[in-house]
Amino acid sequence: MKQYTKKYGQVFLKDRNIRDLEVRILNPEDGDRVVEIGPGTGFLTEQLLKYPIHLTCVESDHRFVDLLNVKFREFVENGQLEIVKEDFLNYDPGKVSRIIGNIPYHISSPVLERLALLDFKAAVIMVQKEFAMRMVSGSNNKQYSKLSVFTYLNFDARVEKLVSRNCFFPRPDVDSAIVSLFRRDRTRNIPDEFIDSQLKMLFSNRRKKIGNIIKGGIFENLRVDQLDPEKIMDIIEITYQNCRSASC
């Protein structure tokens, strides 16, 4: 059986207490449709199936798919479990209740971006500790970044628990964190591509004053890392409107 590799941050959770905590935080309710991202050998799947839910496991490795089909054959046959061989980044689950997964470190950003496009009530993900801290960081913090603003725009995110590297095998070189996510409604009608390009520009020049990056805006004497996400979005919205007026 293929093993995840430390090189790509792909490791197995082995601590049952942490696994059970993840599921409790997810708080699945009777009849929920739940999606698990990358179940691997089914350590988390096993706990999820104790709840009266419909579970869909999305796994890209055919060897894990084969293992899961054998290990949980009873649940597959009675319709409680569906195992889908697919890359989650390309998977469209439709409307679901909850999403959960221990995310390989090297695809944390793409998974978060994919989650921002999906329709769900709540999600619980395990990611690298540093990534989690950047997700929830506020302004005037060295961890504040484009990721922080992106997370704020799309989710109400909370770091629920830090998880020691000793809870995994093979043992990674970094600690992890459990993060809960609830969808946040967008309040500004600005294309995602424009927001993304402006955030990249602003945070790639984070030591410069706003006025030296964007002309004719607001907060010109401050740096981007001194502004909370709403103020950054004020800048981006004005820039977008100016750009539309100038047909740029």
C-alpha positions in Angstrom: 0.0 0.0 0.0 1.3 3.4 -1.0 2.2 5.7 1.9 2.0 9.4 1.9 5.4 11.1 1.9 6.8 13.7 4.3 8.2 15.5 1.3 4.7 16.6 0.3 3.3 17.0 3.8 1.2 13.8 3.3 1.0 12.0 6.5 -1.5 9.8 8.4 -3.2 10.9 11.6 -2.9 8.1 14.2 -4.3 9.7 17.4 -7.9 8.6 18.0 -8.6 11.4 20.4 -7.7 14.0 17.8 -9.8 12.2 15.2 -12.8 12.0 17.5 -12.4 15.7 18.3 -12.5 16.6 14.6 -15.8 14.8 14.2 -17.3 16.4 17.3 -16.3 19.8 16.0 -17.9 19.0 12.7 -21.0 18.0 14.7 -22.8 16.0 12.0 -26.6 15.8 12.3 -29.0 13.0 11.4 -29.4 12.9 7.6 -26.5 15.2 6.8 -24.7 14.7 3.5 -21.0 14.8 4.5 -18.0 14.9 2.2 -14.6 13.6 3.4 -11.5 14.9 1.5 -8.8 12.3 0.9 -9.8 9.5 3.4 -6.6 7.5 2.8 -6.9 4.3 4.8 -10.2 5.4 6.4 -9.1 6.3 9.9 -11.4 9.4 10.0 -14.0 7.6 7.9 -14.4 4.9 10.5 -15.5 7.5 13.1 -17.8 9.4 10.7 -19.7 6.2 9.9 -20.9 6.0 13.5 -23.2 8.8 12.8 -26.5 8.5 10.8 -25.3 10.5 7.8 -24.6 9.9 4.2 -20.9 10.0 3.7 -19.1 10.6 0.4 -15.3 9.9 0.5 -13.4 11.6 -2.3 -10.1 9.8 -2.9 -7.8 10.1 -6.0 -5.5 7.1 -5.3 -7.1 3.9 -6.7 -5.2 1.8 -4.1 -6.9 3.6 -1.3 -10.2 3.4 -3.1 -9.8 -0.4 -3.4 -8.9 -0.6 0.3 -11.9 1.5 1.4 -14.3 -0.5 -0.7 -13.2 -3.7 1.1 -12.9 -2.2 4.6 -16.3 -0.5 4.5 -18.1 -2.9 2.2 -21.2 -3.1 4.5 -21.6 0.6 4.5 -21.2 0.9 0.7 -23.8 -1.9 0.2 -26.4 -0.3 2.5 -26.0 3.1 0.9 -24.6 5.0 3.8 -21.1 5.4 2.2 -20.1 6.4 -1.4 -16.5 6.2 -2.4 -15.6 8.5 -5.3 -12.3 8.1 -7.2 -11.6 11.7 -8.0 -9.3 14.6 -7.2 -11.2 16.8 -4.7 -9.9 19.9 -6.6 -11.9 18.7 -9.6 -14.9 17.3 -7.7 -18.3 19.0 -7.6 -20.3 17.6 -4.7 -23.3 19.9 -5.3 -25.0 21.1 -2.1 -23.7 19.3 1.0 -24.1 19.7 4.7 -20.5 19.4 5.9 -17.0 18.8 4.7 -14.1 17.4 6.6 -10.5 16.3 5.8 -6.9 16.1 6.9 -5.4 18.1 4.1 -1.9 17.2 2.6 0.2 20.3 3.4 1.2 20.9 -0.2 -2.4 21.4 -1.4 -3.8 23.4 1.5 -4.2 26.6 -0.6 -5.9 24.9 -3.6 -8.2 23.0 -1.3 -9.2 26.3 0.5 -9.8 28.0 -2.8 -11.9 25.0 -3.9 -14.0 25.2 -0.7 -14.7 28.8 -1.4 -16.6 27.8 -4.5 -18.7 25.1 -2.9 -22.1 25.2 -1.2 -21.9 23.8 2.4 -22.8 24.7 6.0 -19.6 24.0 7.8 -16.2 22.4 7.3 -13.4 21.1 9.5 -9.9 20.8 8.1 -6.6 19.8 9.5 -3.7 21.9 8.0 -0.2 22.8 8.8 0.0 25.1 11.9 1.7 27.9 10.1 -0.9 27.9 7.4 -3.7 27.9 9.9 -2.2 30.9 11.7 -1.9 32.8 8.5 -5.5 32.0 7.7 -6.8 33.6 10.8 -4.2 36.4 11.3 -5.3 40.0 11.6 -3.6 43.2 10.6 -0.4 44.4 12.2 0.9 40.8 12.5 3.8 39.4 10.5 1.6 36.4 9.6 -1.1 38.7 8.0 -1.2 37.9 4.3 -3.2 37.6 1.1 -4.3 34.2 2.6 -5.7 36.0 5.7 -7.8 38.4 3.6 -9.0 35.6 1.3 -10.1 33.5 4.3 -11.9 36.4 5.9 -13.8 37.2 2.7 -15.1 33.7 2.3 -15.2 32.1 5.8 -15.7 32.6 9.5 -12.6 30.7 10.4 -11.4 29.5 13.8 -8.4 27.6 14.9 -10.0 24.9 17.2 -6.9 23.1 18.4 -3.2 22.8 17.7 -2.1 19.3 17.0 1.4 17.9 17.8 3.5 16.3 15.0 3.6 13.3 17.2 0.0 12.5 16.4 1.0 11.5 12.8 3.0 8.9 11.0 5.4 9.2 9.4 6.1 12.0 11.9 6.2 15.4 9.9 8.6 18.2 10.7 5.8 20.6 11.7 2.8 20.7 13.9 -0.8 21.0 12.6 -4.0 22.7 13.5 -7.7 21.9 13.3 -9.6 24.7 11.7 -13.4 25.2 11.5 -14.9 27.0 8.6 -18.4 28.5 8.1 -19.4 30.1 4.8 -19.5 33.9 4.8 -21.8 35.8 2.3 -20.0 38.1 0.0 -21.2 41.7 0.3 -19.2 43.3 -2.6 -19.8 42.7 -6.3 -16.2 42.5 -7.5 -14.9 39.7 -9.7 -12.7 37.2 -7.9 -10.0 37.6 -10.5 -9.7 41.3 -9.8 -9.6 40.8 -6.0 -6.9 38.2 -6.4 -4.7 40.3 -8.6 -5.1 43.4 -6.3 -4.3 41.3 -3.2 -1.2 39.9 -4.8 0.0 43.4 -5.8 -0.7 44.9 -2.4 0.9 42.1 -0.3 3.9 41.7 -2.7 4.6 45.4 -1.8 3.6 45.2 1.9 6.4 47.5 3.1 5.3 50.3 0.8 2.6 52.8 1.5 -0.6 52.3 -0.3 -0.2 55.6 -2.2 3.0 54.3 -3.7 1.2 51.3 -5.1 -2.2 52.5 -6.1 -2.9 56.1 -7.1 -6.1 58.0 -6.4 -7.2 55.8 -3.6 -7.6 55.9 0.2 -5.4 55.1 3.2 -2.5 56.3 1.0 -0.1 56.9 4.0 -0.6 53.4 5.4 0.7 50.0 4.5 -1.5 47.1 3.5 -0.5 45.1 6.6 -1.8 48.0 8.8 -5.3 47.6 7.3 -8.0 45.1 8.3 -9.7 43.1 5.4 -12.7 45.5 5.1 -10.4 48.5 4.6 -8.4 46.6 2.1 -11.6 45.7 0.3 -12.5 49.4 0.3 -9.3 50.1 -1.6 -10.0 47.3 -4.0 -13.6 48.4 -4.6 -12.5 52.0 -5.4 -9.8 50.7 -7.7 -12.3 48.4 -9.4 -14.8 51.3 -10.0 -12.0 53.6 -11.3 -10.9 50.8 -13.6 -14.4 50.3 -14.9 -14.8 54.0 -15.5 -11.5 54.1 -17.4 -12.4 50.9 -19.3 -9.1 49.3 -18.2 
